[in-house]
Amino acid sequence: MDELMEDVLGGTLDPSPIFTKTVELDDVAEGYRAMDERDAIKVLVEP
């Protein structure tokens, strides 16, 4: 995990393809609902 994080922070690994939905911080519950109902695989939370 540490090696992968270094690659992400260093810009050599792009994790964005695994996120299938984006929500704002106020909508975290919606992100969890979407994953629970299989409408999303991984949710990215943006401030």
PDB file as gemmi writes it, atoms N, CA and C in Angstrom:
CRYST1    1.000    1.000    1.000  90.00  90.00  90.00 P 1                      
ATOM      1  N   MET A   1       0.819  -1.183   0.000  1.00  0.00           N  
ATOM      2  CA  MET A   1       0.000   0.000   0.000  1.00  0.00           C  
ATOM      3  C   MET A   1       0.870   1.258   0.000  1.00  0.00           C  
ATOM      4  N   ASP A   2       1.919   1.246   0.806  1.00  0.00           N  
ATOM      5  CA  ASP A   2       2.796   2.425   0.860  1.00  0.00           C  
ATOM      6  C   ASP A   2       3.433   2.711  -0.495  1.00  0.00           C  
ATOM      7  N   GLU A   3       3.837   1.649  -1.192  1.00  0.00           N  
ATOM      8  CA  GLU A   3       4.449   1.835  -2.511  1.00  0.00           C  
ATOM      9  C   GLU A   3       3.448   2.419  -3.493  1.00  0.00           C  
ATOM     10  N   LEU A   4       2.214   1.933  -3.451  1.00  0.00           N  
ATOM     11  CA  LEU A   4       1.192   2.460  -4.354  1.00  0.00           C  
ATOM     12  C   LEU A   4       0.898   3.919  -4.048  1.00  0.00           C  
ATOM     13  N   MET A   5       0.839   4.269  -2.771  1.00  0.00           N  
ATOM     14  CA  MET A   5       0.567   5.661  -2.395  1.00  0.00           C  
ATOM     15  C   MET A   5       1.683   6.574  -2.903  1.00  0.00           C  
ATOM     16  N   GLU A   6       2.912   6.122  -2.807  1.00  0.00           N  
ATOM     17  CA  GLU A   6       4.033   6.900  -3.333  1.00  0.00           C  
ATOM     18  C   GLU A   6       3.868   7.137  -4.832  1.00  0.00           C  
ATOM     19  N   ASP A   7       3.428   6.104  -5.567  1.00  0.00           N  
ATOM     20  CA  ASP A   7       3.222   6.244  -7.012  1.00  0.00           C  
ATOM     21  C   ASP A   7       2.083   7.205  -7.321  1.00  0.00           C  
ATOM     22  N   VAL A   8       1.012   7.139  -6.549  1.00  0.00           N  
ATOM     23  CA  VAL A   8      -0.116   8.050  -6.760  1.00  0.00           C  
ATOM     24  C   VAL A   8       0.324   9.484  -6.496  1.00  0.00           C  
ATOM     25  N   LEU A   9       0.970   9.701  -5.347  1.00  0.00           N  
ATOM     26  CA  LEU A   9       1.409  11.054  -4.997  1.00  0.00           C  
ATOM     27  C   LEU A   9       2.490  11.559  -5.940  1.00  0.00           C  
ATOM     28  N   GLY A  10       3.297  10.652  -6.486  1.00  0.00           N  
ATOM     29  CA  GLY A  10       4.338  11.036  -7.421  1.00  0.00           C  
ATOM     30  C   GLY A  10       3.846  11.227  -8.845  1.00  0.00           C  
ATOM     31  N   GLY A  11       2.605  10.858  -9.100  1.00  0.00           N  
ATOM     32  CA  GLY A  11       2.031  11.067 -10.422  1.00  0.00           C  
ATOM     33  C   GLY A  11       2.301   9.953 -11.421  1.00  0.00           C  
ATOM     34  N   THR A  12       2.877   8.836 -10.976  1.00  0.00           N  
ATOM     35  CA  THR A  12       3.147   7.749 -11.915  1.00  0.00           C  
ATOM     36  C   THR A  12       2.013   6.727 -11.976  1.00  0.00           C  
ATOM     37  N   LEU A  13       1.039   6.845 -11.067  1.00  0.00           N  
ATOM     38  CA  LEU A  13      -0.110   5.945 -11.062  1.00  0.00           C  
ATOM     39  C   LEU A  13      -1.373   6.793 -10.938  1.00  0.00           C  
ATOM     40  N   ASP A  14      -2.282   6.639 -11.897  1.00  0.00           N  
ATOM     41  CA  ASP A  14      -3.537   7.398 -11.916  1.00  0.00           C  
ATOM     42  C   ASP A  14      -4.663   6.527 -11.368  1.00  0.00           C  
ATOM     43  N   PRO A  15      -5.177   6.826 -10.169  1.00  0.00           N  
ATOM     44  CA  PRO A  15      -6.226   5.998  -9.581  1.00  0.00           C  
ATOM     45  C   PRO A  15      -7.635   6.335 -10.078  1.00  0.00           C  
ATOM     46  N   SER A  16      -7.783   7.354 -10.895  1.00  0.00           N  
ATOM     47  CA  SER A  16      -9.120   7.820 -11.282  1.00  0.00           C  
ATOM     48  C   SER A  16      -9.989   6.787 -12.001  1.00  0.00           C  
ATOM     49  N   PRO A  17      -9.445   5.826 -12.753  1.00  0.00           N  
ATOM     50  CA  PRO A  17     -10.342   4.873 -13.425  1.00  0.00           C  
ATOM     51  C   PRO A  17     -11.167   3.997 -12.477  1.00  0.00           C  
ATOM     52  N   ILE A  18     -10.769   3.860 -11.215  1.00  0.00           N  
ATOM     53  CA  ILE A  18     -11.548   3.008 -10.316  1.00  0.00           C  
ATOM     54  C   ILE A  18     -12.756   3.727  -9.721  1.00  0.00           C  
ATOM     55  N   PHE A  19     -12.786   5.072  -9.805  1.00  0.00           N  
ATOM     56  CA  PHE A  19     -13.909   5.823  -9.255  1.00  0.00           C  
ATOM     57  C   PHE A  19     -15.030   5.897 -10.287  1.00  0.00           C  
ATOM     58  N   THR A  20     -16.214   5.462  -9.884  1.00  0.00           N  
ATOM     59  CA  THR A  20     -17.336   5.461 -10.817  1.00  0.00           C  
ATOM     60  C   THR A  20     -18.385   6.506 -10.458  1.00  0.00           C  
ATOM     61  N   LYS A  21     -18.159   7.222  -9.358  1.00  0.00           N  
ATOM     62  CA  LYS A  21     -19.086   8.279  -8.944  1.00  0.00           C  
ATOM     63  C   LYS A  21     -18.304   9.279  -8.114  1.00  0.00           C  
ATOM     64  N   THR A  22     -18.666  10.542  -8.224  1.00  0.00           N  
ATOM     65  CA  THR A  22     -18.057  11.602  -7.436  1.00  0.00           C  
ATOM     66  C   THR A  22     -19.144  12.336  -6.674  1.00  0.00           C  
ATOM     67  N   VAL A  23     -18.900  12.573  -5.384  1.00  0.00           N  
ATOM     68  CA  VAL A  23     -19.841  13.325  -4.561  1.00  0.00           C  
ATOM     69  C   VAL A  23     -19.074  14.389  -3.788  1.00  0.00           C  
ATOM     70  N   GLU A  24     -19.794  15.401  -3.346  1.00  0.00           N  
ATOM     71  CA  GLU A  24     -19.198  16.405  -2.488  1.00  0.00           C  
ATOM     72  C   GLU A  24     -19.249  15.914  -1.049  1.00  0.00           C  
ATOM     73  N   LEU A  25     -18.482  16.543  -0.182  1.00  0.00           N  
ATOM     74  CA  LEU A  25     -18.381  16.121   1.203  1.00  0.00           C  
ATOM     75  C   LEU A  25     -19.745  16.050   1.885  1.00  0.00           C  
ATOM     76  N   ASP A  26     -20.625  16.974   1.581  1.00  0.00           N  
ATOM     77  CA  ASP A  26     -21.963  16.977   2.180  1.00  0.00           C  
ATOM     78  C   ASP A  26     -22.827  15.806   1.711  1.00  0.00           C  
ATOM     79  N   ASP A  27     -22.428  15.135   0.634  1.00  0.00           N  
ATOM     80  CA  ASP A  27     -23.226  14.049   0.056  1.00  0.00           C  
ATOM     81  C   ASP A  27     -22.592  12.671   0.246  1.00  0.00           C  
ATOM     82  N   VAL A  28     -21.778  12.523   1.286  1.00  0.00           N  
ATOM     83  CA  VAL A  28     -21.109  11.237   1.533  1.00  0.00           C  
ATOM     84  C   VAL A  28     -22.131  10.114   1.705  1.00  0.00           C  
ATOM     85  N   ALA A  29     -23.236  10.398   2.374  1.00  0.00           N  
ATOM     86  CA  ALA A  29     -24.265   9.366   2.564  1.00  0.00           C  
ATOM     87  C   ALA A  29     -24.788   8.869   1.218  1.00  0.00           C  
ATOM     88  N   GLU A  30     -24.920   9.755   0.260  1.00  0.00           N  
ATOM     89  CA  GLU A  30     -25.356   9.361  -1.088  1.00  0.00           C  
ATOM     90  C   GLU A  30     -24.324   8.445  -1.733  1.00  0.00           C  
ATOM     91  N   GLY A  31     -23.046   8.728  -1.504  1.00  0.00           N  
ATOM     92  CA  GLY A  31     -21.991   7.872  -2.042  1.00  0.00           C  
ATOM     93  C   GLY A  31     -22.057   6.467  -1.466  1.00  0.00           C  
ATOM     94  N   TYR A  32     -22.272   6.371  -0.156  1.00  0.00           N  
ATOM     95  CA  TYR A  32     -22.402   5.048   0.471  1.00  0.00           C  
ATOM     96  C   TYR A  32     -23.648   4.326  -0.029  1.00  0.00           C  
ATOM     97  N   ARG A  33     -24.732   5.051  -0.225  1.00  0.00           N  
ATOM     98  CA  ARG A  33     -25.959   4.443  -0.739  1.00  0.00           C  
ATOM     99  C   ARG A  33     -25.713   3.877  -2.127  1.00  0.00           C  
ATOM    100  N   ALA A  34     -25.034   4.645  -2.959  1.00  0.00           N  
ATOM    101  CA  ALA A  34     -24.761   4.205  -4.326  1.00  0.00           C  
ATOM    102  C   ALA A  34     -23.910   2.930  -4.335  1.00  0.00           C  
ATOM    103  N   MET A  35     -22.925   2.851  -3.448  1.00  0.00           N  
ATOM    104  CA  MET A  35     -22.108   1.630  -3.390  1.00  0.00           C  
ATOM    105  C   MET A  35     -22.924   0.468  -2.841  1.00  0.00           C  
ATOM    106  N   ASP A  36     -23.753   0.719  -1.833  1.00  0.00           N  
ATOM    107  CA  ASP A  36     -24.577  -0.334  -1.254  1.00  0.00           C  
ATOM    108  C   ASP A  36     -25.560  -0.910  -2.266  1.00  0.00           C  
ATOM    109  N   GLU A  37     -26.121  -0.035  -3.107  1.00  0.00           N  
ATOM    110  CA  GLU A  37     -27.087  -0.472  -4.117  1.00  0.00           C  
ATOM    111  C   GLU A  37     -26.420  -0.881  -5.428  1.00  0.00           C  
ATOM    112  N   ARG A  38     -25.119  -0.932  -5.430  1.00  0.00           N  
ATOM    113  CA  ARG A  38     -24.319  -1.345  -6.594  1.00  0.00           C  
ATOM    114  C   ARG A  38     -24.484  -0.408  -7.792  1.00  0.00           C  
ATOM    115  N   ASP A  39     -24.785   0.872  -7.504  1.00  0.00           N  
ATOM    116  CA  ASP A  39     -24.813   1.889  -8.553  1.00  0.00           C  
ATOM    117  C   ASP A  39     -23.429   2.481  -8.774  1.00  0.00           C  
ATOM    118  N   ALA A  40     -22.520   2.226  -7.841  1.00  0.00           N  
ATOM    119  CA  ALA A  40     -21.148   2.720  -7.944  1.00  0.00           C  
ATOM    120  C   ALA A  40     -20.223   1.671  -7.339  1.00  0.00           C  
ATOM    121  N   ILE A  41     -19.018   1.608  -7.892  1.00  0.00           N  
ATOM    122  CA  ILE A  41     -18.016   0.687  -7.354  1.00  0.00           C  
ATOM    123  C   ILE A  41     -17.202   1.390  -6.275  1.00  0.00           C  
ATOM    124  N   LYS A  42     -16.636   2.515  -6.627  1.00  0.00           N  
ATOM    125  CA  LYS A  42     -15.882   3.350  -5.685  1.00  0.00           C  
ATOM    126  C   LYS A  42     -16.321   4.783  -5.875  1.00  0.00           C  
ATOM    127  N   VAL A  43     -16.443   5.503  -4.772  1.00  0.00           N  
ATOM    128  CA  VAL A  43     -16.897   6.887  -4.814  1.00  0.00           C  
ATOM    129  C   VAL A  43     -15.762   7.804  -4.372  1.00  0.00           C  
ATOM    130  N   LEU A  44     -15.537   8.838  -5.153  1.00  0.00           N  
ATOM    131  CA  LEU A  44     -14.550   9.858  -4.823  1.00  0.00           C  
ATOM    132  C   LEU A  44     -15.276  10.998  -4.125  1.00  0.00           C  
ATOM    133  N   VAL A  45     -14.782  11.392  -2.952  1.00  0.00           N  
ATOM    134  CA  VAL A  45     -15.372  12.502  -2.202  1.00  0.00           C  
ATOM    135  C   VAL A  45     -14.504  13.721  -2.392  1.00  0.00           C  
ATOM    136  N   GLU A  46     -15.105  14.778  -2.923  1.00  0.00           N  
ATOM    137  CA  GLU A  46     -14.402  16.028  -3.133  1.00  0.00           C  
ATOM    138  C   GLU A  46     -14.899  17.074  -2.145  1.00  0.00           C  
ATOM    139  N   PRO A  47     -13.985  17.931  -1.700  1.00  0.00           N  
ATOM    140  CA  PRO A  47     -14.399  18.980  -0.741  1.00  0.00           C  
ATOM    141  C   PRO A  47     -15.296  20.016  -1.365  1.00  0.00           C  
TER     142      PRO A  47                                                      
END                                                                             
